[in-house]
């Protein structure tokens, strides 16, 4: 399929949304922003929305200016004032069944409907690609099936994600200095060096999805192997603590380590993609 929509530095805005108070999720965004700045994307075309504690007007990323970190409550208000042909949206941080949410008790959250409405408010927008890297990303699947998304003049949407209704795993991989969101990291590796995975002569969005999905599972196989190898020692430590009369806090911490290991081992992180025909018609050239 021929490329019909070319996302370039001058016609595309890059929107990062992450609800979290963990520095590692800001590290995920910084990693992506550095790649975009290195590919001649202007800081003015990059928008970051998060409830991170800091709210700097501008910060430097290896000598380059990183855009201001805005609070998620200003998402639609800010995008109402922007004008681009194309938008690429990256959602990270934490997710719940309600959408983007720091945790299940947090008051601030962004629902699928609210996100779609905010992105659609960008003036002159033709196509938006949305990459969901957070836990339970499948909550945002089928955004294009909403009646408003099919209305005349509405931008076309393509969505893809790291996982359907499982948690999205992070790990220290590829020499990175923090526990990185693996799918987000791998997709932006592809943006830095687009590869034609299916051999049709075109490096389109489907190729990026396949690249990120396959490399993420490959890295997770090492994570699963390490966790499996370490699990017996955690179980032995818990049994030893019980025998020696360990206090309740120690026993609880040891049991939590075992429970976390089980959750990782039984996590099937299967990527997904909606609207493949549109994804095949999108290429990124930075």
Rosetta blueprint (number, residue, H / E / L):
1 X L
2 X L
3 X L
4 X L
5 X E
6 X E
7 X E
8 X E
9 X L
10 X L
11 X L
12 X E
13 X E
14 X E
15 X E
16 X E
17 X E
18 X E
19 X E
20 X L
21 X L
22 X L
23 X H
24 X H
25 X H
26 X H
27 X H
28 X H
29 X H
30 X H
31 X H
32 X H
33 X H
34 X H
35 X H
36 X H
37 X H
38 X H
39 X L
40 X L
41 X L
42 X L
43 X H
44 X H
45 X H
46 X E
47 X E
48 X E
49 X E
50 X E
51 X L
52 X L
53 X L
54 X L
55 X L
56 X L
57 X L
58 X L
59 X E
60 X E
61 X E
62 X L
63 X L
64 X E
65 X E
66 X E
67 X L
68 X L
69 X E
70 X E
71 X L
72 X H
73 X H
74 X H
75 X H
76 X H
77 X H
78 X H
79 X H
80 X L
81 X L
82 X L
83 X E
84 X L
85 X L
86 X E
87 X E
88 X E
89 X E
90 X E
91 X E
92 X E
93 X E
94 X L
95 X E
96 X E
97 X L
98 X L
99 X E
100 X E
101 X E
102 X L
103 X L
104 X L
105 X L
106 X L
107 X L
108 X L
109 X E
110 X E
111 X L
112 X H
113 X H
114 X H
115 X H
116 X H
117 X H
118 X H
119 X H
120 X H
121 X L
122 X L
123 X E
124 X L
125 X L
126 X L
127 X E
128 X E
129 X E
130 X E
131 X E
132 X E
133 X L
134 X L
135 X L
136 X L
137 X H
138 X H
139 X H
140 X H
141 X L
142 X L
143 X H
144 X H
145 X H
146 X L
147 X H
148 X H
149 X H
150 X H
151 X L
152 X L
153 X L
154 X L
155 X L
156 X E
157 X E
158 X E
159 X E
160 X E
161 X E
162 X L
163 X L
164 X L
165 X L
166 X L
167 X L
168 X L
169 X L
170 X E
171 X E
172 X L
173 X L
174 X L
175 X L
176 X L
177 X L
178 X L
179 X L
180 X E
181 X E
182 X H
183 X H
184 X H
185 X H
186 X H
187 X H
188 X H
189 X H
190 X H
191 X H
192 X H
193 X L
194 X L
195 X L
196 X L
197 X L
198 X L
199 X L
200 X L
201 X L
202 X L
203 X L
204 X E
205 X H
206 X H
207 X H
208 X H
209 X H
210 X H
211 X H
212 X H
213 X H
214 X H
215 X H
216 X H
217 X H
218 X H
219 X H
220 X H
221 X H
222 X H
223 X H
224 X H
225 X H
226 X H
227 X H
228 X H
229 X H
230 X H
231 X H
232 X H
233 X H
234 X H
235 X H
236 X H
237 X H
238 X H
239 X H
240 X H
241 X H
242 X H
243 X H
244 X L
245 X L
246 X L
247 X L
248 X H
249 X H
250 X H
251 X H
252 X H
253 X H
254 X H
255 X H
256 X H
257 X H
258 X H
259 X H
260 X H
261 X H
262 X H
263 X H
264 X H
265 X H
266 X L
267 X L
268 X L
269 X L
270 X L
271 X L
272 X E
273 X E
274 X L
275 X L
276 X H
277 X H
278 X H
279 X H
280 X H
281 X L
282 X E
283 X E
284 X E
285 X E
286 X L
